[in-house]
Amino acid sequence: MLRSTALALAVLCAAVPASANKPSNPAFLGIGMNDLGGGVRGVGPCTIVSIEVGSGAEAAMLQPGDVLERVDARPIPNCTALTEVITSKTPGTVIQVEVRRRAQSLKVKAELLTRDEILRRRLVGQPLPAVEALRVEDGELVDLGAVKRTTIIGWYPMSCAGCDTLVSAVARWGRERAARRAPVGVVAAVADVSLHRSATESLEQLRLVQRSLDAPLFAVDFETYSKFAMRDHDRVHFVVIDSRGVVQHVAPIMPDAEDSAALLDELYAAAEQTARRSSR
Protein backbone atom coordinates (compact mmCIF):
# COMPACT_ATOMS: atom_id res chain seq x y z
CA MET A 1 0.00 0.00 0.00
CA LEU A 2 1.38 3.41 -0.94
CA ARG A 3 2.49 5.57 1.95
CA SER A 4 2.66 9.36 2.01
CA THR A 5 6.00 11.07 2.53
CA ALA A 6 6.89 14.58 3.56
CA LEU A 7 9.80 14.70 1.19
CA ALA A 8 9.96 14.25 -2.56
CA LEU A 9 13.01 14.78 -4.74
CA ALA A 10 13.81 12.74 -7.83
CA VAL A 11 17.13 11.91 -9.41
CA LEU A 12 17.73 10.55 -12.93
CA CYS A 13 21.15 9.41 -14.15
CA ALA A 14 22.95 9.65 -17.50
CA ALA A 15 26.47 9.91 -18.83
CA VAL A 16 27.17 13.47 -19.91
CA PRO A 17 28.99 15.67 -17.36
CA ALA A 18 27.72 19.14 -16.51
CA SER A 19 29.68 22.03 -18.02
CA ALA A 20 30.69 25.28 -16.44
CA ASN A 21 30.07 28.65 -18.07
CA LYS A 22 26.89 27.55 -19.80
CA PRO A 23 23.39 28.73 -18.88
CA SER A 24 20.94 26.21 -17.46
CA ASN A 25 18.10 27.28 -19.75
CA PRO A 26 19.31 28.26 -23.23
CA ALA A 27 17.11 28.13 -26.31
CA PHE A 28 15.77 24.60 -26.70
CA LEU A 29 14.15 22.87 -29.69
CA GLY A 30 12.85 19.99 -27.59
CA ILE A 31 14.27 16.86 -29.19
CA GLY A 32 16.34 13.88 -28.16
CA MET A 33 18.85 13.18 -30.89
CA ASN A 34 21.61 10.83 -31.95
CA ASP A 35 24.32 10.77 -34.60
CA LEU A 36 23.91 7.83 -36.97
CA GLY A 37 27.51 7.69 -38.26
CA GLY A 38 28.12 4.04 -37.57
CA GLY A 39 27.86 4.55 -33.82
CA VAL A 40 30.70 7.07 -33.79
CA ARG A 41 29.88 10.17 -31.78
CA GLY A 42 30.08 13.36 -33.80
CA VAL A 43 29.63 11.58 -37.13
CA GLY A 44 26.24 12.48 -38.59
CA PRO A 45 23.67 12.67 -39.83
CA CYS A 46 21.82 13.86 -36.71
CA THR A 47 18.53 12.04 -36.24
CA ILE A 48 15.62 12.77 -33.89
CA VAL A 49 14.95 9.95 -31.42
CA SER A 50 12.37 11.61 -29.15
CA ILE A 51 10.18 14.71 -28.85
CA GLU A 52 9.57 16.62 -25.60
CA VAL A 53 5.91 17.22 -24.77
CA GLY A 54 5.05 20.92 -25.02
CA SER A 55 8.16 21.85 -27.00
CA GLY A 56 8.53 23.80 -30.23
CA ALA A 57 9.52 20.55 -31.93
CA GLU A 58 6.19 18.97 -30.96
CA ALA A 59 4.24 22.02 -32.18
CA ALA A 60 6.14 21.88 -35.49
CA MET A 61 5.15 18.18 -35.79
CA LEU A 62 8.72 16.93 -36.02
CA GLN A 63 8.93 13.17 -35.52
CA PRO A 64 11.35 10.52 -34.25
CA GLY A 65 13.29 9.27 -37.27
CA ASP A 66 13.49 12.69 -38.95
CA VAL A 67 17.03 13.47 -40.13
CA LEU A 68 18.13 17.06 -39.46
CA GLU A 69 19.60 18.66 -42.57
CA ARG A 70 19.52 22.46 -42.12
CA VAL A 71 18.48 25.13 -39.64
CA ASP A 72 17.88 28.57 -41.15
CA ALA A 73 19.64 27.30 -44.29
CA ARG A 74 22.77 26.35 -42.32
CA PRO A 75 23.87 22.72 -42.93
CA ILE A 76 23.74 20.41 -39.90
CA PRO A 77 26.49 17.77 -40.27
CA ASN A 78 25.98 16.26 -36.79
CA CYS A 79 24.17 16.71 -33.48
CA THR A 80 26.95 18.84 -31.99
CA ALA A 81 26.48 21.36 -34.80
CA LEU A 82 22.72 21.38 -34.19
CA THR A 83 23.22 22.08 -30.48
CA GLU A 84 25.59 24.95 -31.26
CA VAL A 85 23.11 26.53 -33.68
CA ILE A 86 20.13 26.19 -31.35
CA THR A 87 21.85 27.45 -28.20
CA SER A 88 23.23 30.47 -30.07
CA LYS A 89 19.65 31.67 -30.63
CA THR A 90 17.52 33.75 -28.28
CA PRO A 91 14.59 31.91 -26.63
CA GLY A 92 11.41 32.88 -28.47
CA THR A 93 13.12 32.84 -31.87
CA VAL A 94 11.27 31.03 -34.65
CA ILE A 95 13.61 28.98 -36.84
CA GLN A 96 13.20 27.11 -40.11
CA VAL A 97 14.10 23.44 -39.79
CA GLU A 98 14.74 21.25 -42.82
CA VAL A 99 14.49 17.51 -42.28
CA ARG A 100 14.43 14.37 -44.35
CA ARG A 101 11.54 12.07 -43.46
CA ARG A 102 12.09 8.80 -45.24
CA ALA A 103 12.48 9.91 -48.89
CA GLN A 104 10.77 13.26 -48.45
CA SER A 105 12.35 16.63 -47.62
CA LEU A 106 10.30 18.86 -45.33
CA LYS A 107 10.62 22.44 -44.06
CA VAL A 108 8.87 23.49 -40.85
CA LYS A 109 8.87 26.50 -38.54
CA ALA A 110 9.64 25.87 -34.87
CA GLU A 111 9.69 28.23 -31.89
CA LEU A 112 12.63 27.86 -29.53
CA LEU A 113 11.50 27.83 -25.91
CA THR A 114 13.50 27.04 -22.76
CA ARG A 115 13.35 24.00 -20.54
CA ASP A 116 11.90 25.97 -17.66
CA GLU A 117 9.18 27.47 -19.88
CA ILE A 118 8.19 24.05 -21.19
CA LEU A 119 8.02 22.61 -17.68
CA ARG A 120 6.14 25.67 -16.42
CA ARG A 121 3.46 25.21 -19.07
CA ARG A 122 3.33 21.48 -18.41
CA LEU A 123 3.28 21.45 -14.61
CA VAL A 124 2.74 24.75 -12.76
CA GLY A 125 -0.72 25.09 -11.28
CA GLN A 126 -1.40 21.37 -11.69
CA PRO A 127 -1.69 18.87 -8.83
CA LEU A 128 1.09 16.31 -8.78
CA PRO A 129 -0.49 12.98 -9.72
CA ALA A 130 0.18 9.81 -7.77
CA VAL A 131 3.85 8.95 -8.27
CA GLU A 132 4.91 5.47 -7.23
CA ALA A 133 8.55 5.36 -6.13
CA LEU A 134 10.77 2.93 -4.26
CA ARG A 135 12.48 4.36 -1.22
CA VAL A 136 16.10 3.35 -1.73
CA GLU A 137 16.88 2.96 1.99
CA ASP A 138 14.37 0.16 2.63
CA GLY A 139 12.75 -0.67 -0.73
CA GLU A 140 9.32 0.47 0.45
CA LEU A 141 6.82 1.74 -2.12
CA VAL A 142 5.84 5.38 -1.52
CA ASP A 143 3.45 7.82 -3.21
CA LEU A 144 5.39 11.01 -3.93
CA GLY A 145 2.12 12.67 -4.95
CA ALA A 146 0.79 12.45 -1.38
CA VAL A 147 2.91 15.29 -0.02
CA LYS A 148 1.29 17.18 2.89
CA ARG A 149 3.70 20.09 3.20
CA THR A 150 5.78 22.31 0.95
CA THR A 151 8.33 20.09 -0.78
CA ILE A 152 11.14 20.55 -3.27
CA ILE A 153 11.29 17.65 -5.71
CA GLY A 154 14.47 17.37 -7.75
CA TRP A 155 14.57 15.04 -10.75
CA TYR A 156 18.00 14.27 -12.26
CA PRO A 157 19.93 11.50 -14.03
CA MET A 158 22.03 9.15 -11.86
CA SER A 159 25.25 9.60 -13.80
CA CYS A 160 24.96 13.39 -13.99
CA ALA A 161 28.26 14.84 -12.75
CA GLY A 162 27.61 17.21 -9.88
CA CYS A 163 23.85 16.70 -9.66
CA ASP A 164 24.13 14.89 -6.31
CA THR A 165 26.14 17.81 -4.91
CA LEU A 166 23.49 20.26 -6.10
CA VAL A 167 20.70 18.21 -4.51
CA SER A 168 22.64 17.95 -1.25
CA ALA A 169 23.08 21.73 -1.16
CA VAL A 170 19.31 22.21 -1.50
CA ALA A 171 18.70 19.62 1.23
CA ARG A 172 21.08 21.46 3.58
CA TRP A 173 19.25 24.71 2.88
CA GLY A 174 15.98 22.99 3.78
CA ARG A 175 17.33 21.73 7.11
CA GLU A 176 18.87 25.08 8.05
CA ARG A 177 15.61 26.82 7.22
CA ALA A 178 13.58 24.36 9.32
CA ALA A 179 15.26 25.63 12.47
CA ARG A 180 13.69 29.06 11.94
CA ARG A 181 10.50 28.62 9.90
CA ALA A 182 7.89 26.13 8.71
CA PRO A 183 9.81 23.20 7.21
CA VAL A 184 10.33 22.63 3.49
CA GLY A 185 10.91 19.00 2.54
CA VAL A 186 13.69 17.93 0.16
CA VAL A 187 14.30 14.32 -1.00
CA ALA A 188 15.68 12.43 -4.03
CA ALA A 189 14.28 9.79 -6.46
CA VAL A 190 16.13 8.15 -9.37
CA ALA A 191 15.51 6.67 -12.82
CA ASP A 192 18.06 5.07 -15.11
CA VAL A 193 17.32 6.84 -18.38
CA SER A 194 20.22 5.43 -20.34
CA LEU A 195 19.00 1.84 -20.04
CA HIS A 196 15.33 2.55 -19.26
CA ARG A 197 15.57 0.11 -16.38
CA SER A 198 12.79 -0.27 -13.85
CA ALA A 199 13.02 1.27 -10.40
CA THR A 200 13.58 -2.19 -8.88
CA GLU A 201 16.45 -2.96 -11.27
CA SER A 202 18.17 0.29 -10.29
CA LEU A 203 17.79 -0.19 -6.53
CA GLU A 204 21.14 -1.83 -5.70
CA GLN A 205 23.15 0.74 -7.64
CA LEU A 206 21.21 3.58 -6.03
CA ARG A 207 21.94 2.30 -2.53
CA LEU A 208 25.55 3.27 -3.22
CA VAL A 209 24.38 6.72 -4.33
CA GLN A 210 22.30 7.12 -1.16
CA ARG A 211 25.40 6.82 1.04
CA SER A 212 26.80 10.10 -0.26
CA LEU A 213 23.57 11.94 -1.05
CA ASP A 214 22.49 14.33 1.69
CA ALA A 215 18.76 13.72 1.09
CA PRO A 216 16.34 10.77 1.05
CA LEU A 217 16.51 8.98 -2.29
CA PHE A 218 13.72 7.32 -4.29
CA ALA A 219 13.83 5.22 -7.45
CA VAL A 220 11.33 5.79 -10.27
CA ASP A 221 11.01 4.35 -13.75
CA PHE A 222 11.81 6.24 -16.93
CA GLU A 223 8.17 6.78 -17.88
CA THR A 224 7.46 8.45 -14.55
CA TYR A 225 10.59 10.56 -14.73
CA SER A 226 9.82 11.85 -18.23
CA LYS A 227 6.53 13.36 -17.01
CA PHE A 228 8.35 15.77 -14.71
CA ALA A 229 11.71 16.41 -16.37
CA MET A 230 13.46 16.81 -19.71
CA ARG A 231 15.48 13.86 -20.99
CA ASP A 232 18.69 15.69 -20.21
CA HIS A 233 21.85 14.14 -18.84
CA ASP A 234 23.24 17.19 -17.08
CA ARG A 235 20.55 18.98 -15.04
CA VAL A 236 18.48 18.68 -11.92
CA HIS A 237 14.84 19.52 -12.65
CA PHE A 238 13.55 21.00 -9.39
CA VAL A 239 9.82 21.25 -8.71
CA VAL A 240 8.25 23.06 -5.73
CA ILE A 241 4.97 21.57 -4.48
CA ASP A 242 2.67 23.15 -1.89
CA SER A 243 0.91 21.37 0.99
CA ARG A 244 -1.99 20.45 -1.31
CA GLY A 245 0.37 18.78 -3.78
CA VAL A 246 0.03 21.54 -6.42
CA VAL A 247 3.13 22.50 -8.41
CA GLN A 248 4.10 26.14 -7.78
CA HIS A 249 7.56 26.50 -9.35
CA VAL A 250 9.96 24.69 -11.69
CA ALA A 251 13.72 25.19 -12.07
CA PRO A 252 15.96 23.11 -14.33
CA ILE A 253 19.49 23.82 -13.04
CA MET A 254 22.82 22.63 -14.43
CA PRO A 255 25.52 22.13 -11.77
CA ASP A 256 28.33 24.70 -12.04
CA ALA A 257 26.48 26.63 -14.75
CA GLU A 258 26.99 30.39 -14.93
CA ASP A 259 23.48 30.96 -13.56
CA SER A 260 23.20 28.13 -11.02
CA ALA A 261 23.59 30.34 -7.94
CA ALA A 262 20.94 32.80 -9.16
CA LEU A 263 18.54 29.99 -10.05
CA LEU A 264 19.03 28.40 -6.63
CA ASP A 265 18.17 31.73 -5.00
CA GLU A 266 14.97 31.85 -7.07
CA LEU A 267 14.19 28.26 -6.07
CA TYR A 268 14.63 29.06 -2.37
CA ALA A 269 12.51 32.21 -2.66
CA ALA A 270 9.73 30.26 -4.40
CA ALA A 271 9.83 27.57 -1.70
CA GLU A 272 9.75 30.23 1.05
CA GLN A 273 6.75 31.95 -0.51
CA THR A 274 4.94 28.64 -1.02
CA ALA A 275 5.58 27.61 2.59
CA ARG A 276 4.24 30.93 3.91
CA ARG A 277 1.04 30.61 1.89
CA SER A 278 0.59 27.01 2.98
CA SER A 279 0.92 27.87 6.68
CA ARG A 280 -1.86 30.49 6.67
Secondary structure as the mmCIF struct_conf table of DSSP 4:
data_model
#
loop_
_struct_conf.conf_type_id
_struct_conf.id
_struct_conf.beg_label_comp_id
_struct_conf.beg_label_asym_id
_struct_conf.beg_label_seq_id
_struct_conf.end_label_comp_id
_struct_conf.end_label_asym_id
_struct_conf.end_label_seq_id
STRN STRN1 ARG A 3 SER A 4
BEND BEND1 ALA A 6 ALA A 6
STRN STRN2 ALA A 10 ALA A 10
STRN STRN3 VAL A 11 CYS A 13
BEND BEND2 ALA A 15 ALA A 15
HELX_LH_PP_P HELX_LH_PP_P1 VAL A 16 ALA A 18
TURN_TY1_P TURN_TY1_P1 ALA A 20 ASN A 21
BEND BEND3 LYS A 22 LYS A 22
BEND BEND4 SER A 24 ASN A 25
STRN STRN4 PHE A 28 PHE A 28
STRN STRN5 ILE A 31 ASP A 35
BEND BEND5 GLY A 37 GLY A 37
TURN_TY1_P TURN_TY1_P2 GLY A 38 GLY A 39
TURN_TY1_P TURN_TY1_P3 ARG A 41 GLY A 42
BEND BEND6 GLY A 44 GLY A 44
STRN STRN6 CYS A 46 ILE A 51
TURN_TY1_P TURN_TY1_P4 VAL A 53 GLY A 54
BEND BEND7 SER A 55 SER A 55
HELX_RH_AL_P HELX_RH_AL_P1 GLY A 56 ALA A 59
TURN_TY1_P TURN_TY1_P5 ALA A 60 MET A 61
TURN_TY1_P TURN_TY1_P6 PRO A 64 GLY A 65
HELX_LH_PP_P HELX_LH_PP_P2 ASP A 66 ASP A 66
STRN STRN7 VAL A 67 VAL A 71
TURN_TY1_P TURN_TY1_P7 ASP A 72 ALA A 73
STRN STRN8 ARG A 74 PRO A 75
BEND BEND8 ASN A 78 ASN A 78
HELX_RH_AL_P HELX_RH_AL_P2 CYS A 79 THR A 87
TURN_TY1_P TURN_TY1_P8 SER A 88 SER A 88
BEND BEND9 LYS A 89 LYS A 89
HELX_LH_PP_P HELX_LH_PP_P3 THR A 90 THR A 90
TURN_TY1_P TURN_TY1_P9 PRO A 91 GLY A 92
STRN STRN9 VAL A 94 ARG A 101
TURN_TY1_P TURN_TY1_P10 ARG A 102 ALA A 103
STRN STRN10 GLN A 104 GLU A 111
STRN STRN11 LEU A 113 LEU A 113
HELX_RH_AL_P HELX_RH_AL_P3 ARG A 115 LEU A 123
TURN_TY1_P TURN_TY1_P11 VAL A 124 GLY A 125
BEND BEND10 GLN A 126 GLN A 126
STRN STRN12 PRO A 127 PRO A 127
HELX_LH_PP_P HELX_LH_PP_P4 LEU A 128 ALA A 130
STRN STRN13 GLU A 132 ARG A 135
TURN_TY1_P TURN_TY1_P12 VAL A 136 ASP A 138
STRN STRN14 LEU A 141 ASP A 143
TURN_TY1_P TURN_TY1_P13 LEU A 144 GLY A 145
BEND BEND11 ARG A 149 ARG A 149
STRN STRN15 THR A 151 TRP A 155
TURN_TY1_P TURN_TY1_P14 MET A 158 SER A 159
TURN_TY1_P TURN_TY1_P15 ALA A 161 GLY A 162
HELX_RH_AL_P HELX_RH_AL_P4 CYS A 163 ALA A 178
TURN_TY1_P TURN_TY1_P16 ALA A 179 ARG A 180
BEND BEND12 ARG A 181 ALA A 182
STRN STRN16 GLY A 185 ASP A 192
TURN_TY1_P TURN_TY1_P17 VAL A 193 HIS A 196
HELX_RH_AL_P HELX_RH_AL_P5 ALA A 199 SER A 212
BEND BEND13 ASP A 214 ALA A 215
STRN STRN17 LEU A 217 ALA A 219
HELX_RH_AL_P HELX_RH_AL_P6 PHE A 222 PHE A 228
BEND BEND14 ALA A 229 ALA A 229
BEND BEND15 ARG A 231 ARG A 231
BEND BEND16 HIS A 233 ASP A 234
STRN STRN18 VAL A 236 ILE A 241
TURN_TY1_P TURN_TY1_P18 SER A 243 ARG A 244
BEND BEND17 GLY A 245 GLY A 245
STRN STRN19 VAL A 246 VAL A 246
STRN STRN20 VAL A 247 ILE A 253
TURN_TY1_P TURN_TY1_P19 PRO A 255 ASP A 256
TURN_TY1_P TURN_TY1_P20 GLU A 258 ASP A 259
HELX_RH_AL_P HELX_RH_AL_P7 SER A 260 SER A 278
TURN_TY1_P TURN_TY1_P21 SER A 279 SER A 279
#
